[in-house]
Amino acid sequence: MDKLSALGMFVATAEHGSFSRAAEQLGKTPSALTKAVSHLEAELGAQLFERSTRRTLLTEAGRLYLETARQVLQRLRDAGEEIGQLKQGLHGNLRLTAPLAFGRAFLDEACGGFLASHPQIKLRVDLCDAFVDLVEGGYDLALREGRSDLPGLIAKPLGQNRILLCASPAYLAANPEPISPETFPRHHWLIYRHPALDQHHWWLALAGLRLRVPVPQPRLESDNYDLLLANCLAGVGLYACPLWSVKPYLESGQLLQLMPEYDFDPDAFGPLILAVYPSHRRATRKVQAFIDYLAAFLAARGLGLGE
């Protein structure tokens, strides 16, 4: 039996949890899938599934084998696509995930420009603030803030994730109290909440000295950048936020940067915008093309690594 076909049928069965559902998806008979898996089990000398009339579950050996089988099949698909692109240029599907706020801030425009430059590529972008497993989710690439020190991932810096303190001219006119760490409690605040961030203290740096200050009590708090940004533009309060989310509003004068002599520590997010992909999958030409395009896009808008 063709080993690659057997691997494909094994992976499909594992992902669907059923020989019959996997067979329907592949356009084959359940008996063909059962035969293929039995062939692999005989070759390995180990049972891959626990079978019953009600369910089909992976054994411990099956779980170990599944990860390798997925990698083998994906590498072969990648190689076939790369060979095709040597003749036809960049083409195929590219799937990526990114934080929700990246969409409005810069990713929507960047994706449109990338597709215009590469008309044979189809792009799927899933925006989600929850952590996403790239391999389990079938993603080619993730965009992330800060650091990515998880094993099995390669991270390439694309741009900066510097934090600024901002307010609208309307807020400053209505609240003339000077703004400094000592006067933070006397102002209205818009606070971004995230499980990875310290909920109690911020670190600021001034002339090489680090200052630990309590996180101000919020007038409005949210886990959504766009909601807080809209209220900052409306004059509701002060907002410590990433430069990439507010740069156009600073340039137009709709927002003003406050305390520019201070550096706001980005804390758990770190100082960079990163492109992340699984280490067992080298960056294919289409993945590298997107990384290069986005890095150039951010640099052209003053958000690059050298800014």
Buried (B, 14 or more C-beta within 10 A) or exposed (E): EEEEBBBBBBBBBBEBEBBEBBBBEBEBEBEBBBEBBBBBBEEEEBBBBEEEEEEBEBBEBBEEBBEEBBBBBBEEEBEEBBEEBEEEEBBBEBBBBBBBBBBBBBBEEBBEEBBEEBEEBEBEBEBEEEEBEBBEEEBBBBBBBBBBEEEEBBBBBBBBBBBBBBBBEEBBEEBEEEBEBEEBEEBBBBBBEBEEBEEEEBBBEEEEEEEEEEBBEBBBBBEEBBBBBEBBBEBBBBBBBBBBBBBEBBEEEBBBEBBEEBBBBBBEBBBBBBBBBBEBBEBBBBBBBBBBBBBBBBBEBBBBBEE
